[in-house]
Amino acid sequence: MLALRYGLPGVLVVIGVVAIVAGGGASGAVAGAGVVFLGLALMVWMINWLFRMSLDSNRDRDREEEAREYFARHGRWPGEGGG
């Protein structure tokens, strides 16, 4: 999973930088392809980040639902004193 999360964008960044250097700076098709690879690396990293944020959000909702069910059974929120 780490290889997909960080390795793939890292490889794409390396390919992009090599292509930019090999392409001679800001002009040329090879340099343009390098910029595309850098953008692609950013997109892959951001998609992975958004997916992780989605999973965290689902876990938060599950915890909230469990707390509501506890409240319905016991009449108080979990972790509160009383009894």
PDB file of N, CA, C and O in Angstrom:
ATOM      1  N   MET A   1       0.822  -1.190   0.000  1.00  0.00           N
ATOM      2  CA  MET A   1       0.000   0.000   0.000  1.00  0.00           C
ATOM      3  C   MET A   1       0.870   1.260   0.000  1.00  0.00           C
ATOM      4  O   MET A   1       0.548   2.244  -0.665  1.00  0.00           O
ATOM      5  N   LEU A   2       1.961   1.221   0.742  1.00  0.00           N
ATOM      6  CA  LEU A   2       2.861   2.376   0.753  1.00  0.00           C
ATOM      7  C   LEU A   2       3.485   2.603  -0.617  1.00  0.00           C
ATOM      8  O   LEU A   2       3.749   3.741  -1.007  1.00  0.00           O
ATOM      9  N   ALA A   3       3.718   1.509  -1.348  1.00  0.00           N
ATOM     10  CA  ALA A   3       4.292   1.651  -2.687  1.00  0.00           C
ATOM     11  C   ALA A   3       3.332   2.408  -3.601  1.00  0.00           C
ATOM     12  O   ALA A   3       3.762   3.221  -4.420  1.00  0.00           O
ATOM     13  N   LEU A   4       2.059   2.146  -3.465  1.00  0.00           N
ATOM     14  CA  LEU A   4       1.075   2.858  -4.281  1.00  0.00           C
ATOM     15  C   LEU A   4       0.887   4.281  -3.786  1.00  0.00           C
ATOM     16  O   LEU A   4       0.761   5.207  -4.587  1.00  0.00           O
ATOM     17  N   ARG A   5       0.869   4.458  -2.494  1.00  0.00           N
ATOM     18  CA  ARG A   5       0.593   5.767  -1.907  1.00  0.00           C
ATOM     19  C   ARG A   5       1.731   6.756  -2.124  1.00  0.00           C
ATOM     20  O   ARG A   5       1.493   7.914  -2.465  1.00  0.00           O
ATOM     21  N   TYR A   6       2.957   6.308  -1.930  1.00  0.00           N
ATOM     22  CA  TYR A   6       4.103   7.216  -2.026  1.00  0.00           C
ATOM     23  C   TYR A   6       5.073   6.833  -3.141  1.00  0.00           C
ATOM     24  O   TYR A   6       5.685   7.707  -3.754  1.00  0.00           O
ATOM     25  N   GLY A   7       5.216   5.548  -3.407  1.00  0.00           N
ATOM     26  CA  GLY A   7       6.182   5.094  -4.401  1.00  0.00           C
ATOM     27  C   GLY A   7       5.827   5.511  -5.816  1.00  0.00           C
ATOM     28  O   GLY A   7       6.674   6.028  -6.545  1.00  0.00           O
ATOM     29  N   LEU A   8       4.580   5.290  -6.209  1.00  0.00           N
ATOM     30  CA  LEU A   8       4.159   5.648  -7.562  1.00  0.00           C
ATOM     31  C   LEU A   8       4.296   7.146  -7.822  1.00  0.00           C
ATOM     32  O   LEU A   8       4.872   7.525  -8.842  1.00  0.00           O
ATOM     33  N   PRO A   9       3.787   8.018  -6.938  1.00  0.00           N
ATOM     34  CA  PRO A   9       4.021   9.443  -7.188  1.00  0.00           C
ATOM     35  C   PRO A   9       5.507   9.808  -7.182  1.00  0.00           C
ATOM     36  O   PRO A   9       5.936  10.670  -7.948  1.00  0.00           O
ATOM     37  N   GLY A  10       6.289   9.162  -6.329  1.00  0.00           N
ATOM     38  CA  GLY A  10       7.723   9.434  -6.295  1.00  0.00           C
ATOM     39  C   GLY A  10       8.416   9.061  -7.594  1.00  0.00           C
ATOM     40  O   GLY A  10       9.258   9.806  -8.096  1.00  0.00           O
ATOM     41  N   VAL A  11       8.058   7.908  -8.134  1.00  0.00           N
ATOM     42  CA  VAL A  11       8.637   7.479  -9.415  1.00  0.00           C
ATOM     43  C   VAL A  11       8.234   8.453 -10.521  1.00  0.00           C
ATOM     44  O   VAL A  11       9.051   8.808 -11.370  1.00  0.00           O
ATOM     45  N   LEU A  12       6.978   8.880 -10.506  1.00  0.00           N
ATOM     46  CA  LEU A  12       6.520   9.831 -11.524  1.00  0.00           C
ATOM     47  C   LEU A  12       7.249  11.171 -11.417  1.00  0.00           C
ATOM     48  O   LEU A  12       7.544  11.800 -12.434  1.00  0.00           O
ATOM     49  N   VAL A  13       7.540  11.606 -10.193  1.00  0.00           N
ATOM     50  CA  VAL A  13       8.296  12.854 -10.003  1.00  0.00           C
ATOM     51  C   VAL A  13       9.702  12.700 -10.570  1.00  0.00           C
ATOM     52  O   VAL A  13      10.199  13.588 -11.262  1.00  0.00           O
ATOM     53  N   VAL A  14      10.336  11.583 -10.277  1.00  0.00           N
ATOM     54  CA  VAL A  14      11.697  11.351 -10.782  1.00  0.00           C
ATOM     55  C   VAL A  14      11.690  11.337 -12.311  1.00  0.00           C
ATOM     56  O   VAL A  14      12.548  11.960 -12.937  1.00  0.00           O
ATOM     57  N   ILE A  15      10.737  10.638 -12.913  1.00  0.00           N
ATOM     58  CA  ILE A  15      10.639  10.604 -14.375  1.00  0.00           C
ATOM     59  C   ILE A  15      10.426  12.012 -14.922  1.00  0.00           C
ATOM     60  O   ILE A  15      11.031  12.396 -15.923  1.00  0.00           O
ATOM     61  N   GLY A  16       9.566  12.775 -14.261  1.00  0.00           N
ATOM     62  CA  GLY A  16       9.300  14.132 -14.714  1.00  0.00           C
ATOM     63  C   GLY A  16      10.520  15.024 -14.645  1.00  0.00           C
ATOM     64  O   GLY A  16      10.800  15.772 -15.582  1.00  0.00           O
ATOM     65  N   VAL A  17      11.249  14.951 -13.543  1.00  0.00           N
ATOM     66  CA  VAL A  17      12.444  15.787 -13.396  1.00  0.00           C
ATOM     67  C   VAL A  17      13.503  15.387 -14.416  1.00  0.00           C
ATOM     68  O   VAL A  17      14.145  16.250 -15.015  1.00  0.00           O
ATOM     69  N   VAL A  18      13.688  14.090 -14.616  1.00  0.00           N
ATOM     70  CA  VAL A  18      14.662  13.622 -15.605  1.00  0.00           C
ATOM     71  C   VAL A  18      14.259  14.100 -16.999  1.00  0.00           C
ATOM     72  O   VAL A  18      15.114  14.527 -17.776  1.00  0.00           O
ATOM     73  N   ALA A  19      12.984  14.035 -17.318  1.00  0.00           N
ATOM     74  CA  ALA A  19      12.534  14.474 -18.641  1.00  0.00           C
ATOM     75  C   ALA A  19      12.728  15.976 -18.818  1.00  0.00           C
ATOM     76  O   ALA A  19      13.106  16.426 -19.900  1.00  0.00           O
ATOM     77  N   ILE A  20      12.477  16.748 -17.779  1.00  0.00           N
ATOM     78  CA  ILE A  20      12.672  18.201 -17.878  1.00  0.00           C
ATOM     79  C   ILE A  20      14.144  18.524 -18.087  1.00  0.00           C
ATOM     80  O   ILE A  20      14.491  19.355 -18.926  1.00  0.00           O
ATOM     81  N   VAL A  21      15.011  17.863 -17.318  1.00  0.00           N
ATOM     82  CA  VAL A  21      16.449  18.104 -17.458  1.00  0.00           C
ATOM     83  C   VAL A  21      16.927  17.647 -18.843  1.00  0.00           C
ATOM     84  O   VAL A  21      17.694  18.351 -19.499  1.00  0.00           O
ATOM     85  N   ALA A  22      16.482  16.491 -19.275  1.00  0.00           N
ATOM     86  CA  ALA A  22      16.898  15.969 -20.581  1.00  0.00           C
ATOM     87  C   ALA A  22      16.329  16.804 -21.720  1.00  0.00           C
ATOM     88  O   ALA A  22      16.933  16.894 -22.789  1.00  0.00           O
ATOM     89  N   GLY A  23      15.179  17.409 -21.497  1.00  0.00           N
ATOM     90  CA  GLY A  23      14.551  18.202 -22.542  1.00  0.00           C
ATOM     91  C   GLY A  23      15.134  19.579 -22.694  1.00  0.00           C
ATOM     92  O   GLY A  23      14.756  20.291 -23.625  1.00  0.00           O
ATOM     93  N   GLY A  24      16.024  19.990 -21.840  1.00  0.00           N
ATOM     94  CA  GLY A  24      16.688  21.260 -22.006  1.00  0.00           C
ATOM     95  C   GLY A  24      15.942  22.443 -21.432  1.00  0.00           C
ATOM     96  O   GLY A  24      16.036  23.539 -21.982  1.00  0.00           O
ATOM     97  N   GLY A  25      15.215  22.272 -20.362  1.00  0.00           N
ATOM     98  CA  GLY A  25      14.572  23.411 -19.707  1.00  0.00           C
ATOM     99  C   GLY A  25      13.117  23.572 -20.095  1.00  0.00           C
ATOM    100  O   GLY A  25      12.351  22.608 -20.119  1.00  0.00           O
ATOM    101  N   ALA A  26      12.746  24.814 -20.400  1.00  0.00           N
ATOM    102  CA  ALA A  26      11.332  25.140 -20.562  1.00  0.00           C
ATOM    103  C   ALA A  26      10.798  24.865 -21.959  1.00  0.00           C
ATOM    104  O   ALA A  26       9.590  24.961 -22.172  1.00  0.00           O
ATOM    105  N   SER A  27      11.648  24.527 -22.916  1.00  0.00           N
ATOM    106  CA  SER A  27      11.148  24.306 -24.272  1.00  0.00           C
ATOM    107  C   SER A  27      11.383  22.859 -24.675  1.00  0.00           C
ATOM    108  O   SER A  27      12.254  22.179 -24.131  1.00  0.00           O
ATOM    109  N   GLY A  28      10.604  22.409 -25.623  1.00  0.00           N
ATOM    110  CA  GLY A  28      10.783  21.064 -26.151  1.00  0.00           C
ATOM    111  C   GLY A  28       9.715  20.110 -25.663  1.00  0.00           C
ATOM    112  O   GLY A  28       9.134  20.283 -24.591  1.00  0.00           O
ATOM    113  N   ALA A  29       9.471  19.095 -26.481  1.00  0.00           N
ATOM    114  CA  ALA A  29       8.420  18.119 -26.180  1.00  0.00           C
ATOM    115  C   ALA A  29       8.787  17.251 -24.984  1.00  0.00           C
ATOM    116  O   ALA A  29       7.917  16.877 -24.198  1.00  0.00           O
ATOM    117  N   VAL A  30      10.061  16.929 -24.844  1.00  0.00           N
ATOM    118  CA  VAL A  30      10.474  16.081 -23.719  1.00  0.00           C
ATOM    119  C   VAL A  30      10.280  16.824 -22.410  1.00  0.00           C
ATOM    120  O   VAL A  30       9.821  16.239 -21.428  1.00  0.00           O
ATOM    121  N   ALA A  31      10.622  18.102 -22.382  1.00  0.00           N
ATOM    122  CA  ALA A  31      10.425  18.896 -21.169  1.00  0.00           C
ATOM    123  C   ALA A  31       8.933  19.025 -20.860  1.00  0.00           C
ATOM    124  O   ALA A  31       8.526  18.979 -19.699  1.00  0.00           O
ATOM    125  N   GLY A  32       8.126  19.186 -21.907  1.00  0.00           N
ATOM    126  CA  GLY A  32       6.677  19.255 -21.710  1.00  0.00           C
ATOM    127  C   GLY A  32       6.121  17.967 -21.124  1.00  0.00           C
ATOM    128  O   GLY A  32       5.237  17.987 -20.268  1.00  0.00           O
ATOM    129  N   ALA A  33       6.649  16.857 -21.596  1.00  0.00           N
ATOM    130  CA  ALA A  33       6.226  15.567 -21.049  1.00  0.00           C
ATOM    131  C   ALA A  33       6.632  15.452 -19.582  1.00  0.00           C
ATOM    132  O   ALA A  33       5.912  14.864 -18.775  1.00  0.00           O
ATOM    133  N   GLY A  34       7.787  16.016 -19.247  1.00  0.00           N
ATOM    134  CA  GLY A  34       8.226  16.005 -17.851  1.00  0.00           C
ATOM    135  C   GLY A  34       7.274  16.765 -16.956  1.00  0.00           C
ATOM    136  O   GLY A  34       6.978  16.328 -15.844  1.00  0.00           O
ATOM    137  N   VAL A  35       6.795  17.896 -17.432  1.00  0.00           N
ATOM    138  CA  VAL A  35       5.822  18.669 -16.659  1.00  0.00           C
ATOM    139  C   VAL A  35       4.527  17.882 -16.496  1.00  0.00           C
ATOM    140  O   VAL A  35       3.903  17.911 -15.436  1.00  0.00           O
ATOM    141  N   VAL A  36       4.132  17.187 -17.542  1.00  0.00           N
ATOM    142  CA  VAL A  36       2.931  16.347 -17.459  1.00  0.00           C
ATOM    143  C   VAL A  36       3.125  15.261 -16.409  1.00  0.00           C
ATOM    144  O   VAL A  36       2.205  14.983 -15.640  1.00  0.00           O
ATOM    145  N   PHE A  37       4.294  14.647 -16.363  1.00  0.00           N
ATOM    146  CA  PHE A  37       4.565  13.622 -15.349  1.00  0.00           C
ATOM    147  C   PHE A  37       4.507  14.204 -13.941  1.00  0.00           C
ATOM    148  O   PHE A  37       4.005  13.553 -13.025  1.00  0.00           O
ATOM    149  N   LEU A  38       5.013  15.414 -13.759  1.00  0.00           N
ATOM    150  CA  LEU A  38       4.931  16.044 -12.435  1.00  0.00           C
ATOM    151  C   LEU A  38       3.469  16.283 -12.045  1.00  0.00           C
ATOM    152  O   LEU A  38       3.085  16.045 -10.900  1.00  0.00           O
ATOM    153  N   GLY A  39       2.668  16.745 -12.984  1.00  0.00           N
ATOM    154  CA  GLY A  39       1.238  16.935 -12.709  1.00  0.00           C
ATOM    155  C   GLY A  39       0.545  15.625 -12.406  1.00  0.00           C
ATOM    156  O   GLY A  39      -0.305  15.553 -11.518  1.00  0.00           O
ATOM    157  N   LEU A  40       0.906  14.591 -13.141  1.00  0.00           N
ATOM    158  CA  LEU A  40       0.330  13.272 -12.903  1.00  0.00           C
ATOM    159  C   LEU A  40       0.702  12.762 -11.517  1.00  0.00           C
ATOM    160  O   LEU A  40      -0.131  12.167 -10.833  1.00  0.00           O
ATOM    161  N   ALA A  41       1.933  12.986 -11.098  1.00  0.00           N
ATOM    162  CA  ALA A  41       2.362  12.570  -9.755  1.00  0.00           C
ATOM    163  C   ALA A  41       1.529  13.277  -8.696  1.00  0.00           C
ATOM    164  O   ALA A  41       1.105  12.658  -7.721  1.00  0.00           O
ATOM    165  N   LEU A  42       1.294  14.570  -8.885  1.00  0.00           N
ATOM    166  CA  LEU A  42       0.471  15.324  -7.941  1.00  0.00           C
ATOM    167  C   LEU A  42      -0.954  14.784  -7.909  1.00  0.00           C
ATOM    168  O   LEU A  42      -1.546  14.663  -6.837  1.00  0.00           O
ATOM    169  N   MET A  43      -1.506  14.461  -9.067  1.00  0.00           N
ATOM    170  CA  MET A  43      -2.876  13.928  -9.106  1.00  0.00           C
ATOM    171  C   MET A  43      -2.982  12.573  -8.412  1.00  0.00           C
ATOM    172  O   MET A  43      -3.940  12.326  -7.680  1.00  0.00           O
ATOM    173  N   VAL A  44      -2.013  11.701  -8.633  1.00  0.00           N
ATOM    174  CA  VAL A  44      -2.040  10.381  -7.978  1.00  0.00           C
ATOM    175  C   VAL A  44      -1.964  10.554  -6.466  1.00  0.00           C
ATOM    176  O   VAL A  44      -2.706   9.914  -5.721  1.00  0.00           O
ATOM    177  N   TRP A  45      -1.050  11.437  -6.013  1.00  0.00           N
ATOM    178  CA  TRP A  45      -0.927  11.662  -4.580  1.00  0.00           C
ATOM    179  C   TRP A  45      -2.219  12.231  -4.002  1.00  0.00           C
ATOM    180  O   TRP A  45      -2.649  11.810  -2.928  1.00  0.00           O
ATOM    181  N   MET A  46      -2.846  13.185  -4.699  1.00  0.00           N
ATOM    182  CA  MET A  46      -4.068  13.807  -4.191  1.00  0.00           C
ATOM    183  C   MET A  46      -5.239  12.827  -4.173  1.00  0.00           C
ATOM    184  O   MET A  46      -6.052  12.866  -3.249  1.00  0.00           O
ATOM    185  N   ILE A  47      -5.343  11.953  -5.168  1.00  0.00           N
ATOM    186  CA  ILE A  47      -6.412  10.950  -5.168  1.00  0.00           C
ATOM    187  C   ILE A  47      -6.242  10.021  -3.975  1.00  0.00           C
ATOM    188  O   ILE A  47      -7.218   9.677  -3.307  1.00  0.00           O
ATOM    189  N   ASN A  48      -4.999   9.612  -3.705  1.00  0.00           N
ATOM    190  CA  ASN A  48      -4.745   8.776  -2.525  1.00  0.00           C
ATOM    191  C   ASN A  48      -5.110   9.518  -1.249  1.00  0.00           C
ATOM    192  O   ASN A  48      -5.697   8.925  -0.344  1.00  0.00           O
ATOM    193  N   TRP A  49      -4.778  10.793  -1.155  1.00  0.00           N
ATOM    194  CA  TRP A  49      -5.089  11.598   0.019  1.00  0.00           C
ATOM    195  C   TRP A  49      -6.603  11.717   0.203  1.00  0.00           C
ATOM    196  O   TRP A  49      -7.107  11.560   1.315  1.00  0.00           O
ATOM    197  N   LEU A  50      -7.322  11.994  -0.878  1.00  0.00           N
ATOM    198  CA  LEU A  50      -8.783  12.100  -0.783  1.00  0.00           C
ATOM    199  C   LEU A  50      -9.411  10.771  -0.362  1.00  0.00           C
ATOM    200  O   LEU A  50     -10.375  10.757   0.404  1.00  0.00           O
ATOM    201  N   PHE A  51      -8.873   9.661  -0.856  1.00  0.00           N
ATOM    202  CA  PHE A  51      -9.389   8.355  -0.463  1.00  0.00           C
ATOM    203  C   PHE A  51      -9.186   8.111   1.032  1.00  0.00           C
ATOM    204  O   PHE A  51     -10.080   7.605   1.710  1.00  0.00           O
ATOM    205  N   ARG A  52      -7.998   8.476   1.545  1.00  0.00           N
ATOM    206  CA  ARG A  52      -7.746   8.314   2.982  1.00  0.00           C
ATOM    207  C   ARG A  52      -8.665   9.207   3.808  1.00  0.00           C
ATOM    208  O   ARG A  52      -9.147   8.793   4.862  1.00  0.00           O
ATOM    209  N   MET A  53      -8.909  10.424   3.339  1.00  0.00           N
ATOM    210  CA  MET A  53      -9.827  11.327   4.047  1.00  0.00           C
ATOM    211  C   MET A  53     -11.238  10.742   4.076  1.00  0.00           C
ATOM    212  O   MET A  53     -11.940  10.864   5.079  1.00  0.00           O
ATOM    213  N   SER A  54     -11.646  10.120   3.000  1.00  0.00           N
ATOM    214  CA  SER A  54     -12.965   9.496   2.933  1.00  0.00           C
ATOM    215  C   SER A  54     -13.077   8.360   3.943  1.00  0.00           C
ATOM    216  O   SER A  54     -14.101   8.222   4.614  1.00  0.00           O
ATOM    217  N   LEU A  55     -12.033   7.551   4.054  1.00  0.00           N
ATOM    218  CA  LEU A  55     -12.060   6.449   5.017  1.00  0.00           C
ATOM    219  C   LEU A  55     -12.111   6.968   6.448  1.00  0.00           C
ATOM    220  O   LEU A  55     -12.828   6.417   7.283  1.00  0.00           O
ATOM    221  N   ASP A  56     -11.354   8.025   6.737  1.00  0.00           N
ATOM    222  CA  ASP A  56     -11.384   8.618   8.076  1.00  0.00           C
ATOM    223  C   ASP A  56     -12.771   9.151   8.392  1.00  0.00           C
ATOM    224  O   ASP A  56     -13.251   9.005   9.516  1.00  0.00           O
ATOM    225  N   SER A  57     -13.413   9.763   7.417  1.00  0.00           N
ATOM    226  CA  SER A  57     -14.758  10.306   7.609  1.00  0.00           C
ATOM    227  C   SER A  57     -15.750   9.186   7.913  1.00  0.00           C
ATOM    228  O   SER A  57     -16.626   9.342   8.763  1.00  0.00           O
ATOM    229  N   ASN A  58     -15.612   8.069   7.224  1.00  0.00           N
ATOM    230  CA  ASN A  58     -16.508   6.931   7.482  1.00  0.00           C
ATOM    231  C   ASN A  58     -16.305   6.388   8.891  1.00  0.00           C
ATOM    232  O   ASN A  58     -17.276   6.036   9.561  1.00  0.00           O
ATOM    233  N   ARG A  59     -15.066   6.315   9.347  1.00  0.00           N
ATOM    234  CA  ARG A  59     -14.811   5.837  10.712  1.00  0.00           C
ATOM    235  C   ARG A  59     -15.415   6.787  11.739  1.00  0.00           C
ATOM    236  O   ARG A  59     -15.964   6.343  12.747  1.00  0.00           O
ATOM    237  N   ASP A  60     -15.317   8.096  11.490  1.00  0.00           N
ATOM    238  CA  ASP A  60     -15.921   9.069  12.400  1.00  0.00           C
ATOM    239  C   ASP A  60     -17.438   8.888  12.468  1.00  0.00           C
ATOM    240  O   ASP A  60     -18.029   8.952  13.546  1.00  0.00           O
ATOM    241  N   ARG A  61     -18.061   8.662  11.314  1.00  0.00           N
ATOM    242  CA  ARG A  61     -19.515   8.441  11.298  1.00  0.00           C
ATOM    243  C   ARG A  61     -19.894   7.175  12.049  1.00  0.00           C
ATOM    244  O   ARG A  61     -20.900   7.146  12.759  1.00  0.00           O
ATOM    245  N   ASP A  62     -19.091   6.129  11.894  1.00  0.00           N
ATOM    246  CA  ASP A  62     -19.374   4.882  12.609  1.00  0.00           C
ATOM    247  C   ASP A  62     -19.271   5.081  14.119  1.00  0.00           C
ATOM    248  O   ASP A  62     -20.108   4.578  14.867  1.00  0.00           O
ATOM    249  N   ARG A  63     -18.250   5.810  14.571  1.00  0.00           N
ATOM    250  CA  ARG A  63     -18.119   6.078  16.010  1.00  0.00           C
ATOM    251  C   ARG A  63     -19.297   6.897  16.522  1.00  0.00           C
ATOM    252  O   ARG A  63     -19.803   6.639  17.614  1.00  0.00           O
ATOM    253  N   GLU A  64     -19.734   7.874  15.749  1.00  0.00           N
ATOM    254  CA  GLU A  64     -20.875   8.700  16.152  1.00  0.00           C
ATOM    255  C   GLU A  64     -22.141   7.855  16.239  1.00  0.00           C
ATOM    256  O   GLU A  64     -22.938   8.017  17.164  1.00  0.00           O
ATOM    257  N   GLU A  65     -22.322   6.966  15.291  1.00  0.00           N
ATOM    258  CA  GLU A  65     -23.509   6.092  15.311  1.00  0.00           C
ATOM    259  C   GLU A  65     -23.476   5.174  16.532  1.00  0.00           C
ATOM    260  O   GLU A  65     -24.505   4.963  17.175  1.00  0.00           O
ATOM    261  N   GLU A  66     -22.307   4.628  16.854  1.00  0.00           N
ATOM    262  CA  GLU A  66     -22.195   3.784  18.043  1.00  0.00           C
ATOM    263  C   GLU A  66     -22.510   4.584  19.305  1.00  0.00           C
ATOM    264  O   GLU A  66     -23.162   4.070  20.214  1.00  0.00           O
ATOM    265  N   ALA A  67     -22.053   5.839  19.372  1.00  0.00           N
ATOM    266  CA  ALA A  67     -22.341   6.681  20.535  1.00  0.00           C
ATOM    267  C   ALA A  67     -23.837   6.959  20.638  1.00  0.00           C
ATOM    268  O   ALA A  67     -24.390   6.974  21.738  1.00  0.00           O
ATOM    269  N   ARG A  68     -24.489   7.177  19.514  1.00  0.00           N
ATOM    270  CA  ARG A  68     -25.941   7.422  19.537  1.00  0.00           C
ATOM    271  C   ARG A  68     -26.711   6.182  19.994  1.00  0.00           C
ATOM    272  O   ARG A  68     -27.686   6.288  20.737  1.00  0.00           O
ATOM    273  N   GLU A  69     -26.264   5.005  19.544  1.00  0.00           N
ATOM    274  CA  GLU A  69     -26.911   3.770  19.982  1.00  0.00           C
ATOM    275  C   GLU A  69     -26.705   3.568  21.490  1.00  0.00           C
ATOM    276  O   GLU A  69     -27.622   3.135  22.187  1.00  0.00           O
ATOM    277  N   TYR A  70     -25.521   3.876  21.988  1.00  0.00           N
ATOM    278  CA  TYR A  70     -25.248   3.783  23.417  1.00  0.00           C
ATOM    279  C   TYR A  70     -26.160   4.738  24.182  1.00  0.00           C
ATOM    280  O   TYR A  70     -26.715   4.379  25.221  1.00  0.00           O
ATOM    281  N   PHE A  71     -26.309   5.956  23.663  1.00  0.00           N
ATOM    282  CA  PHE A  71     -27.180   6.938  24.307  1.00  0.00           C
ATOM    283  C   PHE A  71     -28.625   6.442  24.335  1.00  0.00           C
ATOM    284  O   PHE A  71     -29.323   6.624  25.332  1.00  0.00           O
ATOM    285  N   ALA A  72     -29.073   5.820  23.251  1.00  0.00           N
ATOM    286  CA  ALA A  72     -30.446   5.312  23.201  1.00  0.00           C
ATOM    287  C   ALA A  72     -30.659   4.200  24.231  1.00  0.00           C
ATOM    288  O   ALA A  72     -31.741   4.102  24.810  1.00  0.00           O
ATOM    289  N   ARG A  73     -29.663   3.377  24.463  1.00  0.00           N
ATOM    290  CA  ARG A  73     -29.805   2.279  25.433  1.00  0.00           C
ATOM    291  C   ARG A  73     -29.647   2.746  26.869  1.00  0.00           C
ATOM    292  O   ARG A  73     -30.367   2.269  27.747  1.00  0.00           O
ATOM    293  N   HIS A  74     -28.722   3.669  27.138  1.00  0.00           N
ATOM    294  CA  HIS A  74     -28.360   4.007  28.506  1.00  0.00           C
ATOM    295  C   HIS A  74     -28.804   5.383  28.969  1.00  0.00           C
ATOM    296  O   HIS A  74     -28.756   5.673  30.164  1.00  0.00           O
ATOM    297  N   GLY A  75     -29.230   6.225  28.061  1.00  0.00           N
ATOM    298  CA  GLY A  75     -29.692   7.544  28.431  1.00  0.00           C
ATOM    299  C   GLY A  75     -28.592   8.557  28.708  1.00  0.00           C
ATOM    300  O   GLY A  75     -28.863   9.643  29.221  1.00  0.00           O
ATOM    301  N   ARG A  76     -27.377   8.218  28.378  1.00  0.00           N
ATOM    302  CA  ARG A  76     -26.256   9.152  28.532  1.00  0.00           C
ATOM    303  C   ARG A  76     -25.225   8.838  27.458  1.00  0.00           C
ATOM    304  O   ARG A  76     -25.202   7.748  26.886  1.00  0.00           O
ATOM    305  N   TRP A  77     -24.373   9.825  27.202  1.00  0.00           N
ATOM    306  CA  TRP A  77     -23.327   9.627  26.187  1.00  0.00           C
ATOM    307  C   TRP A  77     -22.204   8.780  26.782  1.00  0.00           C
ATOM    308  O   TRP A  77     -21.942   8.851  27.983  1.00  0.00           O
ATOM    309  N   PRO A  78     -21.544   7.981  25.950  1.00  0.00           N
ATOM    310  CA  PRO A  78     -20.424   7.178  26.452  1.00  0.00           C
ATOM    311  C   PRO A  78     -19.314   8.094  26.978  1.00  0.00           C
ATOM    312  O   PRO A  78     -19.000   9.124  26.381  1.00  0.00           O
ATOM    313  N   GLY A  79     -18.740   7.699  28.092  1.00  0.00           N
ATOM    314  CA  GLY A  79     -17.670   8.464  28.680  1.00  0.00           C
ATOM    315  C   GLY A  79     -18.130   9.492  29.693  1.00  0.00           C
ATOM    316  O   GLY A  79     -17.309  10.053  30.419  1.00  0.00           O
ATOM    317  N   GLU A  80     -19.432   9.750  29.754  1.00  0.00           N
ATOM    318  CA  GLU A  80     -19.947  10.690  30.746  1.00  0.00           C
ATOM    319  C   GLU A  80     -20.135   9.973  32.065  1.00  0.00           C
ATOM    320  O   GLU A  80     -20.400   8.771  32.097  1.00  0.00           O
ATOM    321  N   GLY A  81     -20.002  10.692  33.124  1.00  0.00           N
ATOM    322  CA  GLY A  81     -20.229  10.110  34.441  1.00  0.00           C
ATOM    323  C   GLY A  81     -21.719   9.901  34.685  1.00  0.00           C
ATOM    324  O   GLY A  81     -22.552  10.295  33.868  1.00  0.00           O
ATOM    325  N   GLY A  82     -22.030   9.311  35.755  1.00  0.00           N
ATOM    326  CA  GLY A  82     -23.452   9.082  36.104  1.00  0.00           C
ATOM    327  C   GLY A  82     -23.746   7.603  36.087  1.00  0.00           C
ATOM    328  O   GLY A  82     -22.885   6.759  35.840  1.00  0.00           O
ATOM    329  N   GLY A  83     -24.954   7.343  36.350  1.00  0.00           N
ATOM    330  CA  GLY A  83     -25.180   5.940  36.279  1.00  0.00           C
ATOM    331  C   GLY A  83     -26.415   5.478  36.834  1.00  0.00           C
ATOM    332  O   GLY A  83     -26.689   4.278  36.813  1.00  0.00           O
TER     333      GLY A  83
END
